[in-house]
Amino acid sequence: LLWRYCEMQEYTASPGYFTDVPADAYYYEAVLWAVDNGITNGMGNGKFAPDQVCTRGQIITFLFYM
């Protein structure tokens, strides 16, 4: 959602950071954009955990770093 809010559809992402975010995933560039802009660092150990639910604290942190 943050990706869409910032209208970053033409973003050129850096190489992948996470082993659990496949390059053909619809959210791939959005995740890499968030990392490149310091909004998130993932869950550690090369994982982003795209299937996990975000906590309120995580969402607030994302918004703070925007």
C-alpha positions as YAML, in Angstrom:
chain: A
units: angstrom
residues:
- id: 1
  name: LEU
  ca: [0.00, 0.00, 0.00]
- id: 2
  name: LEU
  ca: [2.86, 2.40, 0.76]
- id: 3
  name: TRP
  ca: [4.30, 1.66, -2.68]
- id: 4
  name: ARG
  ca: [1.02, 2.63, -4.32]
- id: 5
  name: TYR
  ca: [0.64, 5.70, -2.11]
- id: 6
  name: CYS
  ca: [4.04, 6.96, -3.29]
- id: 7
  name: GLU
  ca: [3.13, 6.06, -6.89]
- id: 8
  name: MET
  ca: [6.37, 4.18, -7.47]
- id: 9
  name: GLN
  ca: [5.20, 1.99, -10.38]
- id: 10
  name: GLU
  ca: [8.29, 2.86, -12.48]
- id: 11
  name: TYR
  ca: [10.84, 2.12, -9.76]
- id: 12
  name: THR
  ca: [14.02, 0.22, -10.65]
- id: 13
  name: ALA
  ca: [14.76, -2.00, -7.68]
- id: 14
  name: SER
  ca: [18.13, -3.14, -6.41]
- id: 15
  name: PRO
  ca: [18.81, -6.89, -6.48]
- id: 16
  name: GLY
  ca: [16.71, -9.01, -4.12]
- id: 17
  name: TYR
  ca: [17.49, -9.00, -0.42]
- id: 18
  name: PHE
  ca: [15.20, -11.78, 0.74]
- id: 19
  name: THR
  ca: [15.12, -15.49, 0.02]
- id: 20
  name: ASP
  ca: [11.35, -15.65, 0.58]
- id: 21
  name: VAL
  ca: [10.41, -12.89, -1.90]
- id: 22
  name: PRO
  ca: [10.46, -14.42, -5.39]
- id: 23
  name: ALA
  ca: [11.35, -12.11, -8.28]
- id: 24
  name: ASP
  ca: [8.05, -12.90, -9.99]
- id: 25
  name: ALA
  ca: [5.92, -11.93, -6.95]
- id: 26
  name: TYR
  ca: [3.56, -9.01, -7.56]
- id: 27
  name: TYR
  ca: [4.99, -7.27, -4.48]
- id: 28
  name: TYR
  ca: [8.69, -7.82, -5.33]
- id: 29
  name: GLU
  ca: [9.54, -4.26, -6.40]
- id: 30
  name: ALA
  ca: [7.46, -2.76, -3.60]
- id: 31
  name: VAL
  ca: [9.41, -4.74, -0.99]
- id: 32
  name: LEU
  ca: [12.76, -3.75, -2.48]
- id: 33
  name: TRP
  ca: [11.64, -0.11, -2.70]
- id: 34
  name: ALA
  ca: [10.78, -0.18, 1.02]
- id: 35
  name: VAL
  ca: [14.22, -1.61, 1.86]
- id: 36
  name: ASP
  ca: [16.08, 0.83, -0.41]
- id: 37
  name: ASN
  ca: [14.27, 3.71, 1.29]
- id: 38
  name: GLY
  ca: [14.93, 2.55, 4.85]
- id: 39
  name: ILE
  ca: [11.28, 1.74, 5.60]
- id: 40
  name: THR
  ca: [11.92, -1.91, 6.49]
- id: 41
  name: ASN
  ca: [14.79, -4.35, 6.93]
- id: 42
  name: GLY
  ca: [12.70, -7.51, 6.89]
- id: 43
  name: MET
  ca: [12.62, -10.09, 9.66]
- id: 44
  name: GLY
  ca: [16.33, -10.97, 9.69]
- id: 45
  name: ASN
  ca: [18.33, -13.91, 8.35]
- id: 46
  name: GLY
  ca: [17.47, -12.97, 4.74]
- id: 47
  name: LYS
  ca: [13.73, -13.29, 5.37]
- id: 48
  name: PHE
  ca: [10.92, -10.82, 4.74]
- id: 49
  name: ALA
  ca: [8.05, -13.08, 5.86]
- id: 50
  name: PRO
  ca: [5.46, -11.89, 3.32]
- id: 51
  name: ASP
  ca: [2.84, -14.30, 4.70]
- id: 52
  name: GLN
  ca: [2.99, -12.91, 8.25]
- id: 53
  name: VAL
  ca: [0.55, -10.34, 9.61]
- id: 54
  name: CYS
  ca: [2.09, -6.95, 10.48]
- id: 55
  name: THR
  ca: [1.66, -5.72, 14.03]
- id: 56
  name: ARG
  ca: [0.45, -2.22, 14.80]
- id: 57
  name: GLY
  ca: [3.96, -1.37, 15.91]
- id: 58
  name: GLN
  ca: [5.43, -2.49, 12.59]
- id: 59
  name: ILE
  ca: [2.90, -0.43, 10.62]
- id: 60
  name: ILE
  ca: [3.65, 2.66, 12.72]
- id: 61
  name: THR
  ca: [7.37, 2.14, 12.13]
- id: 62
  name: PHE
  ca: [6.81, 1.92, 8.36]
- id: 63
  name: LEU
  ca: [4.83, 5.16, 8.42]
- id: 64
  name: PHE
  ca: [7.41, 6.90, 10.60]
- id: 65
  name: TYR
  ca: [10.23, 6.11, 8.17]
- id: 66
  name: MET
  ca: [8.26, 7.32, 5.15]
...
